[in-house]
Amino acid sequence: MIEPSPVPADTAVPSDTAAQAAAVRDRLLAEVAALPPLPGVYRYFDSNGTVLYVGKARSLKKRVASYFQKDHGGSRIGHMVGRIARMETTVVRTEAEALLLENNLIKTLNPKFNILFRDDKSYPYLKITGARTSGNEGDSLSTRFPRVAYYRGAVDRKHRYFGPYPGAWAVKESIQLIQKVFRLRTCEDTVFANRSRPCLLYQIHRCTAPCVGFIQAEDYARDVSHAERFLLGETQEVLDDLQGRMMAHAESLEFEKAADLRNQISALSRVLHQQSVETSSLTTSDKDVDILAVRVQGGRACVNLAMVRGGRHLGDRAYFPAHVEDATALAEAEDDAPTQPVEVQVLEAFIAQHYLGNAVPFLLVLSHAVDKALIEMLSAQSGTRVSAQHQPREQRRIWLEMADKGAQIALARLLAEEGSQRERTRALAEALQLDVESLDQLRIECFDISHTAGESTQASCVVFENHQMQNAQYRRYNIAGITGGDDYAAMRQVLTRRYGKIAEALAAQAQEGVAPGEGGGKLRMPDLVLVDGGKGQVSMAREVFTALGLDLSLIVGVEKGEGRKVGLEELVFADGRPKVYLGHDSAALMLVAQIRDEAHRFAITGMRARRASVRTGGSKLEEIPGVGPKKRARLLQRFGGARGVANASVDELCGVEGISRQLAEEIYRALH
């Protein structure tokens, strides 16, 4: 049974609150009793509807009951169980289906107590355009002469893709190798189709200039085929083919062609010599391999993923999961599940989340053994046989040792950075005497205004929480209806828009007798509001907060010091406290400067993008049906730019050649 949390003797618990807790507890126990002893997935939610935990079970009844049949006290699992307001379960046919559904839900719901890897971006690929087309004489030039390019996004059947690669640098390095050895073009189709003479890449022997007919389509197609085979790891076959062709040209006394092939062989040999992996000794299964090494220390974990593609080691990339301690504590409390080392739990979570929906190589070399059911699920998902090995030999052992060392270094760097950042957070909280329960929950929001001589005014809001900048919570605000260059009015507008709804919610809670911070909801006031400016901006912020009924002690202005020198900044308070100079070597000032500079950077980049859009306006004109390149050029030339086009009347637009009245009305509507 669920035992109520102990309550100090001097603390009174409202009877209605106790009754509600008891009702929730009874309902959950009734739902647990009704669960079937079948495989499935369960989800726990708190009173706000936030997902707390997603888990799988061989027997739903036994697994879920294990959470509620013990008194977990003040442990992590006790804290989580105390927050459960409702649960959902899904029955499946097999454990494999449960594993698949569990990780789909983890990626979708981002629960607070699961090991969670951020899937922040897709992996890049190397693309050879049009490589899957016929290459017939009737095809366009760009189709007959494919280009090699960097690509990130969804793949299709029209082109040939190689990868994925661990980062953009690995793709660009491979493109440079292909340029040196096979001399394929990299220019855009629009440039390629309009060349009248070869470019610099031809002069430095990085392209064969197919744009001006310096190479036949058949010879270029052979180079493309060699490049593809090289990327697939068939380097020896490529060398044998090149050597055979070179000897054939030499016997036919075609010495110039033989010399070109000799140079190509030399370039390819140098590339292979420079590689850290001896490709000639690799087996077919070693052509595409992912190496995964995990390290755990200080409550943090790192999974280092190294990639081998086409027999070439392309580098590695480190991943740092969230909620490791919470998730491992919950796993230990599950009675029917065997206890696994933390490293294995982290590695299995990464494999399940990372490869779900992504390409899986034939072989995974692992630092720890994982559940065979997980590998079987990957095989079923990918439609190919996936193997896993955790005690490799020879070359695979070298790869794993490299990956493990990389994980160790990356984790040590992370812990050092987090330790430094925690010290900065603590120093700022002490310097400003901030009253916060946990430094991990300290939330700071910083505002900055940016414009160019009053044009394209934009405000930025950046967020610092959990000892780091929270990029996903950044916001930009387009400022309108003010005099150009009036930073005070811009600050008034952005603060009102940012905190107006929060102030209304807090006022409503006060009327209902709910204490601030209770009652749920995503609206929350930060613990500190930084504004980039001195007394003027702070005075404006004070007026806004006074009108909204918010706490003035939250507002702090960052005022430039004497000569606007970095390190001499002073903090200005809205509640009347005297200015504070923290010192140029203060950890607190370093944190304030970091947040202030990030707000400035975010505002500047947004303002420049908006200004460019306003000045050129090309994108809006391009989106109007019936306005092609020629008509767009005539409009811009006639009115001196996009702003002139936007200011023109329908009758003035009709005066441009090729613009009918109906089209002029469409243009006018699109730009207003």
Protein Blocks (a to p, Z undefined) as FASTA:
>chain_A
ZZdddddfklccdfklmmmmmmmmmmmmmmmmmpccbddddddddfkopafbdcddfblk
lmmmmmmmpcekjafklmmmmmpmbdcddddfblklmmmmmmmmmmmnopakbccdddfb
ccdddddehklmnoiakbcfklmmccddddeddddfkbccedddfbfklmmmmmmmmmmm
nopafbdfklmmmccbdcfklmnopaghlmnopacfklmmmmmmmmmmmmnopamlmmmm
mmmmmmmmmmnopaklmmmmmmmmmmmmmmmmmpmbdfklpcfklmpccddddddeehia
cddddddeehiaebdcddddehklmmmmmmmmpmkbccddfklmmmmmmmmmmmgopacd
fbdcdfbdcdfklmmmmmmmnopacdddfbdghjlmmmmmmmmmmmmmmmmmmmmmmmmm
mmmmmmmmmmnopacfblklpccdddddddeehiapacdddddeehiacfklgccdddeh
iaehiaklmmmmmmmmmmmmmmmmmmmmmmnopaehihiajbdcdfbdcdeddfklmmmm
mmmmmmnopafklpccddddehhighiaccddfkopacddebjkbfklmmmmmmmmmmmm
mmmmmmmmmmmmmmnommmmmmpghiafklmmmmmmmnopaklmmmpcfklmmmpghiaf
klmmmmmmmmZZ
